[in-house]
């Protein structure tokens, strides 16, 4: 319950900036509700015209005469009771006191009747002199006028409904845009490990399907879901005017309806959360084969993915049917309750009309014996209450769905990052002496609910010192922890134990922004943004001048292929950089890093998936750029071109540095290194 309240309060904080627009929406919703009850109330004069009085004038005159006669009768009765009271002595005897009290009660009752009849005379006399004189005397013309008034009221109701839905829809869209921006801002602050644990399909689901569903729910909430209860309330107000006792009888069913809504609402919320999860699995089944479409085709695995997709769609269908069963059951229960309430109220009302009485079993249910016209109007207003209540059972499903969707959004926004700045961060000066890994242990986190076998420690007591200005290659077999080591430097992840020091300062004690300003990364899998070559290079330093950008492109050998395009550096690279080859993309990534002019350059397998010519050009560019710059190159293989500018080589095995030295030293002292070198295809070129 507390979580629901917190979700609601946070949602209100996003709605509040648009409170004026929302207030206007509620006002027009109230006007539409008033028009609804007025439309139903106009059944009264129509019923009168087809009743025993045949015209409104006859009906009003009959009511005035009837009230005047009863007023005289009650006045006479009041005089008799007052005279009877005056004849009783006040001697203090118990019997006398009881008699006087009984007469006093009868006097008050007669006074109440007098006031009721006097009000009837005043009200109907006013109608006769001020309203009926302005209406047509011909019955058909009056009948036509009433129906014309019904049309006008219906038109006004439609206009108010349109404006309310338009305003509510605009508020819903603005709120969802704000939520999407807030969620995007929060997601960009997460570390790569947390983003990976979320899963891209789940992230895309929440940014699209979840927020789209919430937008629909908020629009309905500000429109029809608010308007329908207002319509019921205005009709109840009219019913109170016709007969307040019978109206109170109807309100007895409100707590029962509330209990029914709550009972089904809890189940709907749980069912909605399960639907969201199943929807995320469908997104995953779509993403994986589309991203790896070449592998799907070449290994002829389309059938497998079709079966997987079909299976997850069936899971979604099963969960969706559970949801619809709960929804249908709640609608049926509310429908039955509504019919039961109508019968429970109309049967007593019919009894009062047909027997011309005001009470049943001694229970007062009317001030005066109701007439058939009043019963017809009461029934019309009662229908005006039941119809919104019946619709609200469907809207309640939307409310519960929206609540579950909002919870999902706020859970996403509240997800903590595994990497956080210190509460009181130290200032990080320019790197001048060394980078040091001290007894570093690290294991990758697992997603909540992941029951797969734990991968275990990736780094296990790693120690390594890198001097400023040197170029060090970190080598080892796959799974030895090379890329994990590189990821610790920009704090993509933090050690579970031990520390990474920049000039003896633990990088966990400084602002990540200050740390990352001093470094640049060229990753193994370079995905460029769908923009020009120039803008992809400028991404590393947005404020760079055109001359700086051109110099970086030249040094990274980007101009060698860019000049062949008609638009040069202004050529678009396509989605993910697909218009360029792997080697060309890697050179653009290198130019981006060069433009940043970092103190620390990290290259993670920069030439593992490119052709020999591109590898030669990249190594040529690096040989010039790394001079006097601290550079960490992650690789599982070695080549003479790489050895031409590497100062030292660190050998990793099972998460530890097992050897450090030059190429020649390691060939003599490290069996692990010798094996790596001998298995490399270019070893013979040394």
Rosetta blueprint (number, residue, H / E / L):
1 X L
2 X H
3 X H
4 X H
5 X H
6 X H
7 X H
8 X H
9 X H
10 X H
11 X H
12 X H
13 X H
14 X H
15 X H
16 X H
17 X H
18 X H
19 X H
20 X H
21 X H
22 X H
23 X H
24 X H
25 X H
26 X H
27 X H
28 X H
29 X H
30 X H
31 X H
32 X H
33 X H
34 X H
35 X H
36 X H
37 X H
38 X H
39 X H
40 X H
41 X H
42 X L
43 X H
44 X H
45 X H
46 X H
47 X H
48 X H
49 X H
50 X L
51 X L
52 X L
53 X L
54 X L
55 X L
56 X H
57 X H
58 X H
59 X H
60 X H
61 X H
62 X H
63 X H
64 X H
65 X H
66 X H
67 X H
68 X H
69 X H
70 X H
71 X H
72 X H
73 X H
74 X H
75 X H
76 X H
77 X H
78 X H
79 X H
80 X H
81 X H
82 X H
83 X H
84 X H
85 X H
86 X H
87 X H
88 X L
89 X L
90 X L
91 X L
92 X L
93 X L
94 X H
95 X H
96 X H
97 X H
98 X H
99 X H
100 X H
101 X H
102 X H
103 X H
104 X H
105 X H
106 X H
107 X H
108 X H
109 X H
110 X H
111 X H
112 X H
113 X H
114 X H
115 X H
116 X H
117 X H
118 X H
119 X H
120 X H
121 X H
122 X H
123 X H
124 X H
125 X H
126 X H
127 X H
128 X H
129 X H
130 X H
131 X H
132 X H
133 X H
134 X H
135 X L
136 X L
137 X L
138 X L
139 X H
140 X H
141 X H
142 X H
143 X H
144 X H
145 X H
146 X H
147 X H
148 X H
149 X H
150 X H
151 X H
152 X H
153 X H
154 X H
155 X H
156 X H
157 X H
158 X H
159 X H
160 X H
161 X H
162 X H
163 X H
164 X H
165 X H
166 X H
167 X H
168 X H
169 X H
170 X H
171 X H
172 X H
173 X H
174 X H
175 X H
176 X H
177 X H
178 X H
179 X H
180 X H
181 X H
182 X H
183 X H
184 X H
185 X H
186 X H
187 X H
188 X H
189 X L
190 X L
191 X L
192 X H
193 X H
194 X H
195 X H
196 X H
197 X H
198 X H
199 X L
200 X H
201 X H
202 X H
203 X H
204 X H
205 X H
206 X H
207 X H
208 X H
209 X H
210 X H
211 X H
212 X H
213 X H
214 X H
215 X H
216 X H
217 X H
218 X H
219 X H
220 X H
221 X H
222 X H
223 X L
224 X H
225 X H
226 X H
227 X H
228 X H
229 X H
230 X H
231 X H
232 X H
233 X H
234 X H
235 X H
236 X H
237 X H
238 X H
239 X H
240 X H
241 X H
242 X H
243 X L
244 X H
245 X H
246 X H
247 X H
248 X H
249 X H
250 X H
251 X H
252 X L
253 X L
254 X H
255 X H
256 X H
257 X H
258 X H
259 X H
260 X H
261 X H
262 X H
263 X H
264 X H
265 X H
266 X H
267 X H
268 X H
269 X H
270 X H
271 X H
272 X H
273 X H
274 X H
275 X H
276 X H
277 X H
278 X H
279 X H
280 X H
281 X H
282 X H
283 X H
284 X H
285 X H
286 X H
287 X H
288 X H
289 X H
290 X H
291 X H
292 X L
293 X H
294 X H
295 X H
296 X H
297 X H
298 X H
299 X L
300 X L
301 X L
302 X H
303 X H
304 X H
305 X H
306 X H
307 X H
308 X H
309 X H
310 X H
311 X H
312 X H
313 X H
314 X H
315 X H
316 X H
317 X H
318 X H
319 X H
320 X H
321 X H
322 X H
323 X H
324 X H
325 X H
326 X H
327 X H
328 X H
329 X H
330 X H
331 X H
332 X H
333 X H
334 X H
335 X H
336 X H
337 X H
338 X H
339 X H
340 X H
341 X H
342 X H
343 X H
344 X H
345 X H
346 X H
347 X H
348 X H
349 X H
350 X H
351 X H
352 X H
353 X H
354 X H
355 X H
356 X L
357 X L
358 X L
359 X E
360 X E
361 X L
362 X L
363 X E
364 X E
365 X L
366 X L
367 X L
368 X L
369 X L
370 X L
371 X L
372 X H
373 X H
374 X H
375 X H
376 X H
377 X H
378 X H
379 X H
380 X H
381 X H
382 X H
383 X H
384 X H
385 X H
386 X H
387 X H
388 X H
389 X H
390 X H
391 X H
392 X H
393 X H
394 X H
395 X H
396 X H
397 X H
398 X H
399 X H
400 X H
401 X H
402 X H
403 X H
404 X H
405 X H
406 X H
407 X H
408 X H
409 X H
410 X H
411 X H
412 X H
413 X H
414 X H
415 X L
416 X L
417 X L
418 X L
419 X L
420 X L
421 X L
422 X L
423 X L
424 X L
425 X L
426 X E
427 X L
428 X L
429 X L
430 X L
431 X L
432 X L
433 X L
434 X E
435 X E
436 X E
437 X E
438 X E
439 X E
440 X E
441 X E
442 X E
443 X L
444 X L
445 X L
446 X L
447 X L
448 X L
449 X L
450 X L
451 X L
452 X L
453 X L
454 X L
455 X L
456 X L
457 X L
458 X L
459 X E
460 X E
461 X E
462 X E
463 X E
464 X E
465 X E
466 X E
467 X E
468 X L
469 X L
470 X L
471 X E
472 X E
473 X E
474 X E
475 X E
476 X L
477 X L
478 X L
479 X L
480 X L
481 X L
482 X H
483 X H
484 X H
485 X H
486 X H
487 X H
488 X H
489 X H
490 X L
491 X L
492 X L
493 X L
494 X L
495 X L
496 X L
497 X E
498 X E
499 X E
500 X E
501 X E
502 X E
503 X L
504 X L
505 X E
506 X E
507 X H
508 X H
509 X H
510 X E
511 X L
512 X H
513 X H
514 X H
515 X H
516 X H
517 X L
518 X L
519 X E
520 X E
521 X E
522 X E
523 X L
524 X L
525 X L
526 X L
527 X L
528 X E
529 X L
530 X L
531 X L
532 X E
533 X H
534 X H
535 X H
536 X H
537 X H
538 X H
539 X L
540 X L
541 X L
542 X L
543 X L
544 X L
545 X L
546 X H
547 X H
548 X H
549 X H
550 X H
551 X H
552 X H
553 X H
554 X H
555 X H
556 X L
557 X L
558 X L
559 X H
560 X H
561 X H
562 X H
563 X L
564 X L
565 X L
566 X L
567 X L
568 X H
569 X H
570 X H
571 X L
572 X E
573 X L
574 X L
575 X L
576 X E
577 X L
578 X L
579 X L
580 X L
581 X L
582 X H
583 X H
584 X H
585 X H
586 X H
587 X H
588 X H
589 X H
590 X H
591 X H
592 X H
593 X H
594 X H
595 X H
596 X H
597 X L
598 X L
599 X L
600 X E
601 X E
602 X E
603 X E
604 X E
605 X L
606 X L
607 X L
608 X L
609 X L
610 X L
611 X L
612 X H
613 X H
614 X H
615 X H
616 X H
617 X H
618 X H
619 X H
620 X H
621 X H
622 X H
623 X H
624 X H
625 X H
626 X L
627 X L
628 X L
629 X L
630 X E
631 X E
632 X E
633 X E
634 X E
635 X E
636 X L
637 X L
638 X L
639 X L
640 X H
641 X H
642 X H
643 X H
644 X L
645 X L
646 X L
647 X L
648 X E
649 X E
650 X E
651 X E
652 X E
653 X E
654 X L
655 X L
656 X E
657 X E
658 X E
659 X E
660 X E
661 X E
662 X L
663 X H
664 X H
665 X H
666 X H
667 X H
668 X H
669 X H
670 X L
671 X H
672 X H
673 X H
674 X H
675 X H
676 X H
677 X H
678 X H
679 X H
680 X L
681 X L
682 X L
683 X H
684 X H
685 X H
686 X L
